[in-house]
């Protein structure tokens, strides 16, 4: 309840600030454009303002699979680009839900690719409102093995969850240490769902698809809310556990999902100001983490997870560092490739910072992608959404990094698809930095590094070669 009151206070302050003088314009800050010398634009595919907005983005990781997947708000669609020539992306496939004019909601939000038995798949999460067609539809799965020939892309399954309409906001495809390909998904309940992708694509009965649930035990459960917003799943070679790092209403929570059918909570990060938890990404060794909370003026916080990971503390509430591109704004998603963190920072576009010293992170590169020429304010509303002239939640939305060569892709809600390279970053392998070779990139052929398989055999799943 204390956290709930904090949220109400924040919303109240925003409303009061807007109401003080409705006839007076908010101050206009300096317009931002261009970027730093280290960051270079390879290509930009412009969006279509008013008709289509880019949501999240996903890039395949194998050299022979040069494909980028772009989710779309408004038109509820998926676009696939062939980027074998990174300077000239070529759209090779586009899909839209049937009868899009009848649907209401966010639409195509988040997409993840995965590989099973030599075939490649893409899962597109979807969110439609109650009263709209397909309100119970969480994701559509496509077989994309035949790319770049778009005519060979075939739908293979639809995941529905009628128990809680509203679809899946965020998802995570994970190669578990037991060999299974799992799909973690948010739902409009205080938990995350865990699906067995192997059973789904093999045509097993739908009753066998859902294999586990990860609770979100926060104070918001008593208020009928408290679901997860986003999460990361990774293997911890030090403890030989598969771990779930979840962010949602009430804070952040870490779970042991070595047995996803019976997850065990390890520790939390909660406290005043941490209630609207959005994104939670650990370092490759699980010692540090970067978190985001979804309200204006908030920096990305950096945490030392050691007390929680060792069992010395059940809750952490004091970060050791923080970073922001602009104190007046808000960053959105991020990808950790130690020591770098690649950030899709809404109005501040692509931002890259170095957290080798977690207590003193340093910006090392940036490029402003957002065509956000408006006055800063306190956030949008259900009526104006991302089109609001008083919202900082517009611009760079999603970011992803290709490990074998360091290519960075970014989706901007207003300006579309961007491809970048950064000087000195020609690929990533955790062992080059004294870390496990673990990130959001999965080794679909061999499973997590350190999970009992010889390191010398690992060549797939994005390892730099």
N, C-alpha and C positions, 0 to 999 in steps of 0.2 A: 504493500500500500504506500509506503514511503516513496518508492520509485515511481509509482503511478502519480503521486502528487507532484513530483518533480517534473514529469512530462506535462501535466496540466499547467504548472507554473511557466514552463518554457513557452507553451502555446499561448498562455495568457499574456506573457510579455510581448510576444510577437503581435498579437491582436491589438494590445494597447498601443504599441509603437506605431502601428498603421493608423490607429484611430486618433492619434494626437492632433494631426492637422491634415485631413484628407485632401485638402486643396493644394498642399505644398509638395513639390516633387522631392523624392529622396536624392541625396547627392550622387552625382555621376563620378565614378572613379576613372583612373587612367585606362584607356583601351589597351588591350594586349594583343600582340601579333608576333609572328615569326618565332624564332627559337634560338637555342644556344648553338655554338659552333660545333659541338660534339655530335649533335643529333641531326640526321639528314633524312629528308623526305624522299622516298623512292617512288611512291605513287599515291594518288588521291582520287577515289571514285566518289563523286559528289552525290549527296543524298537528294531527296526530292521534297523540299519543305512543304508542309501542309498535307502531303499525301503519303509519306512514308518516313519512319524514323528508325534508325538503327538501335537495336538493343544490345545484347551481349554478342561476343565474338569468340570463335574457337579456331585454332590452326592445327592441322595434322603435323606429326613430328618425324615421319620417315622421309628420307631424301627422295624416294620414288613416289611420294604422295603429296604434291604441292597444292594442297587445297585449304581454303579458308571458308568457314561457315559463318554467315551473318544472320542473326535473328532480327525480326522487324516488328516494332509496335505498329498500331493503326491498321496496316494491311494484313496483319496476322500471318506473315510469311517467312520463308527461309530462302536465302540466296547462297549459292555456292560459287566461289571464284577459283579459277585455275591461276596460280601465281608462279608457274615455272619460270616466267619472265617477271620478276618482282616489279619492274618498272611499268608493266602493262597488264594489270589484272584483267582476266576475261571471265565474265559470268557464263557459267556452263549449265546452271540449273536453277529453277525457281519453283517453289511450291507455296500454295495458299490454301487455307482451310476451305472446304466447300461452303458456298453461300456466305461469303464473308460479310455481306451487307446485313445479315441477320444476327451476327455475333456482336457481343459487347464485352469489353474488358481489355486487359493489357495485350493479349494475343501471344505471339511468339516471343518468349522472354529469354530463355537460356538454352544453349545447345551443347552437347558433348558427343565426341566421337569415341568409338571403341573398336576393338578387334577380337574376334573369336574364331578359332579354327581356320585361320588364314583369310577370313572375310572381314570386311570393314563395314561399320555401321555408324549411323548418326541418330542421336535421340534429341528431338526438338521438344522442349517443354512448352506448355501452353497454359494460359489463364483466361477463362471466360467467366462472366458473372452469372449468378443464379438468375433464372428466367431467360437466359440466352441459350441457344443451342450449344451442346457439348460442354455444359458447365462442369460435368464430372470428368472431362478429359484432361489428363495430366501431361501426357507426352505421346508423340508419334515417332516410331522408329523406322528408319529407312536403311536398306542395304545399299551402300554407296561404293561397293567394290568395283563397279564398272566405270567409274569416273576416269577420264574427263567426259565420257559420253553420257550426257544427261539423260538420254532416253533409257539408259540401263539402270537408273536409280529407281528402286522399287520399295514401296511401303511394305513392311513385314508385320507390324503390330501396333496396336494402340493401347496405352495403359490408362485405365479409367479408375477413379476412386470415388464412387458415388456416396460413400459414407460422409464425405466432407467436400462439397462442391467448391470450385474455385481454382482447381488445377495446381500445377507445381510452379512456384516462383523461381527457385534455384535448384540445381542438381549437381551431382558430382559422380563421375564414372571412375571406379576404382578397381584395380587388379589386386585382389586380396592375397594375403600370404598363403591361404589354403588353395589358391589356384582359380577361384571363382572370379568372374567379372561381375561386380556389384554396382547397383545404381541407387544412390542416395537422393532422396527428393523431399523438398519441403511440402507441407500440407497445412490447411487452415485449422490445425489442431496443435496442442503443445507437444509435438513430436516430429521426428523425421522418419520417413519410410525407407526400407531397404529392400530392393528387388534383385533377383538373380537374373542377370541379362542372358546368361546361357540358356536358361529354361524358356525365356521369352522368345528368343530368336529361333529356338529349336522346335517351337510349336507345342510346348508342354501346356497342360490345362492351366487356365488363368488362376485357379485356386492354388497353384504351386509357385506363382511368380513372387509374391510378397513373402520374404523370409525373415524379416525383423523390423523392429521399431526402436528408435533412440529417443527416449523422453527428454523433455525440456522442463525440469522441475524448478521453476522460478516463481516468485511471488505473484506473477501475472496469471498463473494457472487458476488462482481463486477468482480472478476477474473474467474468466472465460477466454483469455487470450494466452499469449506466451509461446507461440510457435517459433520455430527457427526461421531466420531470414536467409542465411548463407552458412556454408561450412566448408571445411577442408578435411580430407581423410588421407592419412599417411602412415607408413610403417616406421616404427621406432626400433632400430637395430640394437640399441642399448638394452631395452627391456623385452625385445622380441614380441612386441604387441602392435596390432593395427589400432590406430587411434583416430578418433573423431573429434574435430575441433569445431564446435557449433557456436554460432552467434544468433541471438534472437532477443525478443522482449524479455528484459530482466537481467541480461548480461551474457557472459560467455561460459561454455561448459565443455569439459574434456572427458571423453568416454573411451574405455577399452572396448573395441569392437572386434577383438580377435575371434570371438564367437558372436557374430551379429544377431543370432537368435536370442542371446542373453547378454546385452551390453552392461558394462559396469562403470558407474560414474567414478572419475578419479579426482577432479577438483574443478573449481569455478573461478571466474573473475567477475565480481559484482561489486557494486558500490554506487554512491551518488554520482549522477552524470553518466553512468554506464548502461542505463536501462534500455536505450534504443540501440542495441548492439547489432551491427550490420555485417561486418567481415572480420574473419579471424584466420590468420595464416602464420604457421610456425616456421622457424628456420629449419634447414634440412636435418639438424640433429635434435630438434625439439627443445632446445635450450631457451630460445627467444621467440617472440611472436610480435606481429604487427596487427593492430586492431583498428577498426573504424567504427564510429558511432554516427548515426545519420541525422545530424542537425548542424545548422550553420555555425561557423566560428570554431568548429572542433578540429583539432589536429589529429593525425594518425598517432596513436600511442604505441610505445614499444615496451614490452614486458620481459622480465627475466622469469621464465617458467620453472626454474630449478626447484624452488620450494614445493610447487605443486607436483612436478614430475617425480620427485623423490619421496613424496608422501609427508614432507615436513609441514605442509600447510594445506588446508582444504579449500581456502579461498584467498585470492590475491586481490588487492585493491589499490596498489600504488605502482604506477608505471615507473620505468627507469629513464625513459626518454620520450621525445615527441618530435614530430615533423609536420610542417605544413608548407604548401606553396604560397599561400596568401591567407593571412589570418581572417580576412573578411569572407572567405569562401568555404568550400567543403570538398574534400576528395571522395571519390567513390570506390571503385574496385582496385585491386592491386595483385601483382604476381611477384613472389620472392624468388630471386636467383642470387643467392648469397655471393657477395655482400650487397648486391643491388636489389632495390625494390622498384618495380615498374608500376606507375600509378596512372589510372585513368581518372583525372582530377576534375571532372565536370568543366567549369568555365576555364580552368587552368590547363586543359588539354593533357598531353603526355608529360609526365614528370618522372624523373629518375633520381633516386637518392641512394647514397652509400651508407649502410648501417654496420660497417665493420667495427665501428665504435658505437654500440647501441645507445650509449648515453649522449652521444654527440653526432647525430646523423647529418650528412651533408648532401645538398643537392648537387648532382653532377651533370644533369642535362634536362632539357625541356623543349617542348614545341607546342604553341597554342593552336588548337584545332577548332575551337568553338567560335561560331559566328554569333556571339552573345553580346551584341551592342545594346545594352539596356542599363537601367538603374538597378543597383543591388537592393535587395530587400530581405524579407524574413522567410521566404519559401512560398511554394505554390499552394493550391487548394484543390479539392476534387473537381472544382468548376474550371480552373484554368490550367491545371497540370503543368507540364513542362513548357507550355507556351507562355506562361506568365512572365510579365516584365518585372515581377518582384520575386523571382526565384533564382537561387544559385544552383539548383538541381537540374541543370541542363548543360549539354556539351558532351565531353568525353565520358562514355559510359562503361565500355569494356576494354580490356587489354589482354593480350596473350603474347607469349615468347616462344619461339622455336629454338629448342636447345642445341641442335646440331650446328647451327650457323649464326644464331643470335638475332635472327629477324624478329622485329617487333611489329605486331598488328594492333590496331586500335579502332574502335567504333565510336563515332560521335553522333549523338541523337540529331543534331542539326546539320552537320556537314558530311556525314557518311563514313566511308572506309578509308583508313590511312595505313601505309606501310613505311617503316622506318629502319634505319640502321644507326647504331651509336659507335663512335670511334672507340677502339680498344675492347669492344665486346663482340667477339667473333664466334661465340658459342659458349655453352655452359656445361660443365661437368663438376659436380660437387667435390670430387676428389682433388681437383686442381686447387681447391680452397681449403683443404683439410676437413672437408665435410662428407657425409654420406651423399651419394649421387641420387638424392631424393628431392622431388619437387611435385608440382601438380601434374607433371608429365608422367604417364604410366608406361612401364615396360610390359606391353600386352603379351609378348612372347614368353617372358621368363619370370615375371612377377617382381616384387620389391627386392631391391638390393639388401643383402644381409639376412634374407629369410631362408637361408639354407641352400642357396643355389650358387655355384661357383661364379665369382666375379668375372673371370676371364671369358666366360661364355656370353656375357651380356653385350649385345650389339644393337638390340632393338629399343623401341620405346623412347627415342630421343637422346640417347647417349651420344656425345660428340665424338665424331670419328674423323 
